[in-house]
Amino acid sequence: MTDRIELSACTSMMVGKKAALDGATYISRNEDRLIAIHPKRFLVKPAVSGRKEVYTSPYNGLTVPLPENGYRYTSTPNGDESDGPNEEDGFNELNVGESATESVYANERVLAYDPFVKNGLAEDSMTTLVLPFIKSARDGVRYLGELVKKYGSAEGNGVQFNDADEVWYMEMVTGHQWVAVRIPDDSYAVTANQIAIEDIDFNDPENYMWADGIQEFVTEHQLNPDDGRWDFRHIFGTDTEKDHHYNTPRVWFIQRYLNPEIEQDPESPELPFIRKASRKISVEDIQYIMKSHYNETKYDPLGHGSDHDKKTYRSISLSRTANSHILQMRDNKAKAAAGVQWIGFGVPSFCPHVPFFTNATDTDESYRVLPKEMSLDSAYWLYTALAMVVEAHYAEFIQADLDYQKDLSQWARTKISAVDKQAQNLSGTELTAYLTQQNHEIATHYNKVTKKLLADLTMQGAELSKLTFKMDPNL
């Protein structure tokens, strides 16, 4: 399953409701792939009832009988689903969110005793088989754990769940072993392609969950390197040279941004998974993090460090980021339009996260329809084109691009506030219809502004050609 793991090397961040500026819970991730062009769509899948169907994974042949009934949900599947749907992220109609998956790696000691199951549960199926059937974030962990117990896991994966009250992170690291932790309300958590969860308190099932028999598994095979401590990362994880350059520096950068008062080594294997920020965390903070590339450090590949420094660490935002998403679940008692799914296509550094209300029955045509060839009427292709143009003339275009992103971010806050006020007077199908229409208006606005910027930059770029020649009038 090595190819699958390499295909999706992501960065994930979670925020508890008391750590967030607006009191929402957040889960977020950059879905990074092996190639730069990996087209995605954004869809709403309808609720189902009375279904008699067996799901078969096109990727590895996993077969699972589907429940007869399932909730409506949003998702961002691959444009080409021949290798599985890879729906990745979304909210269901009960305001439960899922982001799947963060690829993680177990060590050879634990895999020797519980290897992966070739046709077990893999990333391609994770959202499809879970999100339509769960009633809370905690229920998501339970439901997914039951699937792993029955079918096994085909690869190492971390999965995030949230609802209005809780955020959970679950790591499946061998064929059948997994743990999950509830992120404290006053904290945030970050992971980047390493097993991240640390100490497990088996006397606290309200805040920790785990696979049946995991303690006996570790004891039987003498796998715990620590005395008097049960650290999941130490037992099941890795600490390699690749980790120090590919994984841990991303965690270091995020914690440096949210806790600048703490000095840490970017290559340390002991960076904490869960931390309390020095301030409240805004949605704009999460966007900045998902767009970041070691900004204002010598490691920035777009900065002014040495060639060696700029290539030392793998950054969060990449040219091969297929989709950057932020799942924001606000207090659904106070806000009728509680769920907002921020979707970012194109390279996150240069493209906006676009907010969509998830209590909807459809998505805009620019997100729903995906031409095989480039078309600026497609959101995926539009933002991909913008990113290429900006990076091609980075010094000349980056300020205009940053101004464009800032203006859209301001517009989004104003728009969401206006929709919230109107939504308080609506309910049921009328509310859903209203929010669906607002999503179309949001997509239209972002597409229009982005096409205008792209046209302006193209005109300016024509003057930057190295094939320009001006005759000296004195000759």
C-alpha positions in Angstrom: 0.0 0.0 0.0 3.0 2.3 -0.2 1.7 4.1 -3.3 -1.5 5.0 -1.5 0.3 6.4 1.5 2.7 8.5 -0.7 -0.3 9.8 -2.6 -1.8 11.5 0.4 0.7 13.1 2.7 -1.3 15.9 4.4 -1.2 18.4 7.2 -4.1 18.5 9.8 -5.2 21.0 12.4 -8.0 20.8 15.0 -9.3 23.6 17.3 -11.6 23.2 20.3 -14.6 25.5 20.8 -13.1 27.4 23.8 -9.8 27.9 21.9 -11.6 29.4 18.9 -12.3 33.1 18.6 -15.9 32.5 17.6 -16.6 29.5 19.8 -16.8 27.1 16.8 -15.1 23.7 16.6 -12.7 23.3 13.7 -11.1 20.5 11.8 -8.9 21.2 8.8 -6.5 19.6 6.4 -4.5 20.1 3.2 -5.1 17.0 1.0 -1.7 16.6 -0.7 -1.1 14.2 -3.6 1.8 12.9 -5.5 1.1 15.0 -8.6 0.4 18.7 -9.0 -2.7 18.3 -11.2 -5.3 16.2 -9.2 -8.8 17.6 -10.1 -11.4 17.7 -7.4 -15.1 18.5 -7.1 -17.4 19.7 -4.3 -20.7 17.9 -4.1 -23.8 17.3 -1.9 -24.8 13.7 -1.7 -28.5 13.1 -1.0 -29.9 11.2 1.9 -31.0 7.6 1.2 -33.6 5.3 2.7 -34.5 1.7 2.0 -31.3 1.0 0.1 -30.1 -2.5 -0.6 -26.5 -2.1 -1.8 -23.0 -3.4 -1.3 -20.1 -0.9 -1.6 -17.0 -2.2 -3.4 -13.8 -0.2 -3.4 -12.4 0.3 -6.9 -9.0 0.7 -5.2 -8.5 -2.6 -3.3 -11.8 -4.5 -3.6 -13.0 -3.9 0.0 -16.7 -4.9 0.1 -19.1 -3.5 2.7 -22.9 -3.8 2.9 -24.2 -0.3 3.2 -26.8 0.6 5.8 -30.3 1.0 4.4 -30.6 4.6 5.5 -28.0 7.4 5.3 -27.9 11.2 5.9 -27.3 13.8 3.3 -23.6 15.0 3.3 -21.1 17.2 1.5 -17.8 15.9 0.1 -14.9 16.7 -2.2 -14.4 13.6 -4.3 -11.7 13.0 -7.0 -12.7 14.1 -10.5 -11.6 10.6 -11.6 -13.1 8.1 -9.3 -11.6 5.0 -11.0 -9.2 4.6 -8.0 -12.0 5.1 -5.5 -14.2 8.1 -4.6 -11.8 9.7 -2.1 -14.5 12.0 -0.8 -12.1 13.3 1.9 -14.1 15.8 3.9 -17.6 17.2 4.6 -20.5 17.6 7.0 -23.6 15.5 7.2 -27.1 16.9 7.8 -26.8 16.4 11.5 -23.9 18.8 11.5 -21.2 16.2 12.1 -17.9 16.7 10.2 -15.2 14.3 9.0 -11.8 14.8 7.4 -10.2 11.6 6.2 -7.3 11.0 6.0 -3.9 12.1 7.4 -1.4 9.4 6.4 0.6 8.1 9.3 3.3 5.5 9.7 3.8 2.7 12.2 7.1 1.1 13.0 8.2 -2.3 11.9 7.9 -3.8 15.4 4.1 -3.3 15.7 3.5 -4.1 12.1 5.3 -7.4 12.5 2.5 -8.6 14.8 -0.5 -6.9 13.2 0.2 -6.2 9.5 -2.1 -4.2 7.3 -5.0 -6.0 5.6 -4.7 -5.7 1.8 -8.4 -5.3 1.1 -9.2 -3.6 4.4 -10.4 0.0 4.9 -8.3 2.6 3.1 -8.5 6.4 2.4 -10.5 6.0 -0.8 -13.5 4.7 1.1 -13.2 6.3 4.6 -15.6 9.2 4.1 -18.1 7.3 2.0 -18.4 4.5 4.5 -18.6 6.7 7.6 -19.9 10.2 7.2 -23.5 9.4 6.0 -24.1 7.2 9.0 -22.9 9.0 12.2 -24.7 11.1 14.7 -21.8 12.9 16.5 -18.1 13.3 16.5 -17.8 10.7 19.2 -20.1 8.4 17.3 -17.8 8.8 14.3 -14.9 7.2 16.2 -17.1 4.4 17.4 -18.5 3.7 14.0 -15.1 3.8 12.3 -13.6 1.6 15.0 -16.2 -1.1 14.4 -15.4 -1.1 10.7 -11.7 -1.5 11.4 -12.5 -4.3 13.8 -14.5 -6.1 11.2 -12.6 -5.4 8.0 -9.1 -4.4 9.1 -7.1 -1.3 8.0 -5.2 -1.3 4.7 -2.9 1.6 5.7 -2.0 4.0 8.4 -4.5 6.8 8.7 -5.6 9.6 11.0 -9.2 10.9 10.9 -10.7 14.0 12.4 -14.3 14.4 13.5 -16.2 17.4 14.9 -19.7 18.5 15.9 -20.8 21.7 17.7 -19.4 20.5 21.0 -16.5 18.1 20.4 -13.4 17.4 18.3 -11.9 14.0 18.1 -8.8 12.6 16.4 -8.4 8.9 15.6 -5.3 7.1 14.4 -5.4 3.6 12.8 -1.9 2.5 12.6 -1.8 -1.3 12.0 -4.2 -3.9 10.7 -6.5 -3.6 13.7 -4.9 -1.3 16.3 -6.2 2.3 16.9 -6.7 5.0 19.5 -8.6 8.3 19.6 -8.5 11.3 21.7 -10.9 14.2 22.4 -9.2 17.5 21.7 -9.7 19.6 24.9 -12.1 22.5 24.3 -9.4 25.1 25.2 -6.7 23.6 23.0 -5.6 23.0 19.4 -3.8 20.0 17.9 -1.6 19.5 14.9 -0.3 16.5 13.0 1.8 16.0 9.9 2.2 12.5 8.6 3.4 11.0 11.9 1.7 9.2 14.6 0.9 12.1 16.9 -1.3 10.9 19.8 0.7 10.6 23.0 -0.4 9.3 26.4 -3.6 7.3 26.7 -5.6 7.2 29.9 -7.4 4.0 29.9 -9.4 5.1 33.0 -10.9 8.0 31.1 -13.2 6.7 28.3 -14.9 10.1 28.1 -11.8 11.6 26.5 -10.0 8.5 25.0 -11.2 5.6 22.9 -9.2 2.6 21.7 -9.3 -0.8 19.9 -10.4 -3.8 21.9 -7.3 -5.6 23.3 -4.7 -3.0 22.4 -3.2 -3.1 25.9 -2.9 -6.8 25.8 -1.4 -6.6 22.3 1.4 -4.3 23.5 2.1 -6.3 26.6 2.1 -9.7 24.9 4.6 -8.6 22.3 6.7 -6.4 24.6 6.3 -3.3 22.6 6.3 -0.5 25.2 9.7 1.2 25.5 8.7 3.3 28.5 8.4 2.4 32.1 5.2 3.5 33.8 3.9 5.4 30.7 1.6 4.3 27.8 2.6 6.7 25.0 1.0 5.7 21.8 3.5 7.7 19.7 6.5 6.0 21.4 5.0 2.5 21.1 3.6 2.6 17.5 5.3 5.5 15.8 8.5 6.3 14.0 11.4 8.7 14.6 13.4 8.8 11.4 15.5 11.2 9.4 12.6 11.6 7.0 10.3 12.5 10.0 12.8 15.2 11.0 12.8 16.9 7.6 9.4 15.9 6.1 7.0 15.9 9.1 8.0 17.5 12.4 9.0 20.9 11.0 5.4 21.5 9.9 4.2 21.0 13.4 7.0 23.2 14.7 6.0 26.1 12.3 2.3 26.0 13.4 3.2 25.9 17.1 5.7 28.7 16.5 2.9 30.8 15.0 0.3 30.1 17.7 2.8 29.9 20.6 5.7 32.3 19.7 6.8 32.4 23.3 7.9 28.8 23.2 11.3 27.9 21.7 11.4 24.5 20.0 13.6 22.5 17.7 11.9 22.0 14.3 13.4 18.4 14.1 12.4 17.4 17.7 10.4 14.1 17.9 8.8 15.3 21.1 6.8 18.2 19.8 3.4 18.0 21.6 0.3 16.9 19.7 -2.0 19.1 21.8 -1.2 22.6 22.9 -3.0 25.7 24.3 -2.4 28.8 22.1 -1.3 32.1 23.4 -4.4 33.7 22.0 -7.8 32.8 20.6 -7.6 31.2 17.1 -9.6 32.7 14.2 -10.6 31.1 11.0 -8.1 33.5 9.3 -5.4 32.0 11.5 -6.2 28.5 10.2 -6.3 29.8 6.7 -2.9 31.3 7.1 -1.5 28.1 8.5 -2.9 26.0 5.6 -1.4 28.5 3.1 2.0 28.7 4.8 5.4 27.8 3.6 7.7 28.7 6.5 6.9 32.3 5.9 9.4 34.7 7.4 11.9 32.0 8.2 15.0 31.0 6.3 13.3 27.8 5.3 10.8 29.5 3.1 11.2 28.0 -0.5 9.8 31.4 -1.8 12.0 33.4 0.5 15.6 34.7 0.6 17.4 32.0 2.5 20.2 29.9 1.1 19.4 27.2 -1.5 20.2 24.6 1.2 17.9 26.2 3.8 15.0 26.6 1.3 15.1 22.9 0.5 15.6 21.6 4.0 12.0 21.1 5.1 8.7 20.2 3.4 6.2 23.0 3.7 2.5 22.9 4.5 1.2 24.5 1.3 2.4 22.6 -1.8 1.9 22.7 -5.6 0.4 19.2 -5.2 -2.2 20.2 -2.7 -5.4 19.0 -4.3 -7.8 20.5 -1.8 -7.4 22.6 1.4 -10.5 22.5 3.6 -11.6 24.0 6.9 -14.7 22.5 8.5 -16.2 25.1 10.9 -19.1 24.0 13.1 -20.7 26.9 14.9 -23.3 26.7 17.7 -26.3 25.4 15.9 -28.6 26.7 18.7 -27.5 30.3 18.1 -27.0 30.0 14.3 -29.4 28.3 12.0 -26.7 28.1 9.4 -24.2 26.4 11.7 -21.9 24.4 9.3 -19.5 26.2 7.0 -17.1 24.2 4.8 -14.3 26.4 3.5 -13.0 24.8 0.2 -9.6 25.8 -1.3 -8.7 24.5 -4.7 -5.4 25.4 -6.3 -2.1 26.0 -4.4 -3.4 27.3 -1.0 -0.7 30.0 -0.8 -2.2 31.8 -3.7 -5.9 30.9 -3.6 -8.7 31.7 -1.2 -10.7 29.4 1.0 -14.3 29.7 -0.2 -17.1 29.4 2.4 -20.1 27.2 1.7 -23.0 26.6 4.1 -23.4 22.8 4.4 -27.2 22.8 5.1 -27.7 22.7 1.3 -29.0 20.4 -1.4 -26.6 21.3 -4.2 -23.4 23.0 -5.1 -22.6 25.6 -7.7 -22.0 24.2 -11.3 -18.4 25.6 -11.2 -17.7 23.1 -8.3 -20.0 20.3 -9.4 -19.0 20.0 -13.1 -15.4 19.2 -13.8 -14.2 19.3 -17.5 -11.3 17.0 -18.3 -9.6 19.9 -20.0 -8.9 23.3 -18.5 -11.8 25.7 -18.4 -12.0 28.8 -16.4 -15.7 28.1 -15.8 -14.5 25.3 -13.4 -13.4 26.3 -9.9 -10.7 23.7 -9.8 -9.1 24.8 -13.1 -9.6 28.5 -12.4 -7.7 28.4 -9.1 -5.0 26.1 -10.5 -4.5 28.7 -13.3 -4.3 31.6 -10.9 -1.7 29.8 -8.7 0.6 29.1 -11.7 0.4 32.7 -13.0 1.2 34.2 -9.5 4.1 31.9 -8.8 5.6 32.4 -12.3 6.1 36.1 -11.4 6.1 35.8 -7.7 7.9 39.0 -6.8 5.8 41.1 -9.2 2.4 39.5 -8.4 2.4 38.3 -4.8 1.2 41.6 -3.3 -1.8 41.9 -5.7 -2.6 38.3 -4.9 -2.4 38.8 -1.1 -4.6 41.9 -1.4 -7.1 39.9 -3.4 -7.2 37.2 -0.8 -7.6 39.7 2.0 -10.5 41.5 0.2 -12.3 38.1 -0.3 -11.7 37.2 3.3 -13.3 40.4 4.5 -16.2 39.9 2.0 -16.8 36.4 3.3 -17.2 37.6 6.9 -19.7 40.3 5.8 -21.6 37.8 3.7 -21.8 35.1 6.4 -23.0 37.7 9.0 -25.7 38.8 6.6 -26.8 35.3 5.9 -26.8 34.4 9.6 -29.3 37.3 10.3 -31.7 36.2 7.6 -31.4 32.5 8.5 -32.7 33.1 12.0 -36.1 33.7 10.4 -36.2 30.5 8.4 -36.4 26.8 9.2 -36.7 23.4 7.5 -36.8 23.2 3.7 -37.1 27.0 3.4 -33.8 27.5 5.2 -32.0 24.8 3.2 -33.2 26.3 -0.1 -32.1 29.8 1.1 -28.6 28.5 2.1 -28.3 26.6 -1.2 -29.0 29.8 -3.1 -26.5 31.8 -1.0 -23.8 29.2 -1.8 -24.4 29.9 -5.5 -24.0 33.6 -4.9 -20.8 33.1 -3.0 -19.3 30.9 -5.7 -20.4 33.4 -8.4 -18.7 36.3 -6.5 -15.4 34.5 -5.9 -15.3 33.2 -9.5 -15.9 36.7 -10.9 -13.3 38.4 -8.7 -10.7 35.6 -9.5 -11.3 35.9 -13.2 -10.7 39.6 -13.0 -7.5 39.2 -11.1 -6.3 36.5 -13.5 -7.0 38.8 -16.5 -5.2 41.7 -14.9 -2.1 39.6 -14.1 -2.0 38.1 -17.6 -2.0 41.6 -19.1 0.8 42.7 -16.7 2.7 39.5 -17.3 2.9 40.2 -21.0 5.1 43.2 -20.2 7.5 41.0 -18.2 8.5 38.7 -21.1 12.3 38.2 -21.5 11.7 38.5 -25.3 11.0 42.2 -24.9 13.4 44.4 -26.9 13.4 48.2 -27.1 15.5 49.9 -29.8 17.9 52.6 -28.6 16.7 55.7 -30.5 20.3 56.9 -30.7 21.4 54.0 -32.8 
